[in-house]
Amino acid sequence: MADGIKQDLSDDSIGAISTGDYSPITINVTNNKSEIDSLLKPLLIEMVDSVKTSYRNRATELPPDIEEKIDYNKVKIFKDDLRDAMNYVIIIDEMIENLNREDDDAADSILWSINQRYRDIKKELFLENSIDPSDHNQAIQCINSHADIIINAVKDSIQKDIPSVEGKKIEIVRFCILLIVCYGFITCNILERPIS
């Protein structure tokens, strides 16, 4: 959980109050937690099931501060969405923890799936802009100038692959997709990890 965030999860409600740099932000999603859970789990299971390659034993580092990553990658349009979604990352953390109890590779498969979407989009971007990926400065400059386009493309890719959402509120669907994108962003599976 991010510094300066107070969270409250009751049986079917979620609330978050930011007490950090961008305060005060108060967000309440009431009477929708069960709907979010019922959609988020199949979305994540679909990502696990679609991954046949083991992503186990990859090097793991603590994720950078979200503000540091937003600044490093020059995210502009999606920065507020990512900040807001950070308040609810506990939902996806709990869901992935539960899925990991059923399948040891669930979390790794989800992260691999998110990262593959990002890498495919990044390759297309490099091809379209004649970027040599071995030129780190040129590659980062291209990613920085297209960060919001990349995030949107990953979001659209996830949305295309979701199981049937018939009967689900579109706001809940969009929220769940945003949670997955935020999770991918903060775990450095979408855009680049800041270099210290």
Order of alpha helices (4+ residues) and beta strands (2+ residues): beta-beta-beta-alpha-alpha-alpha-alpha-alpha-alpha-alpha-alpha
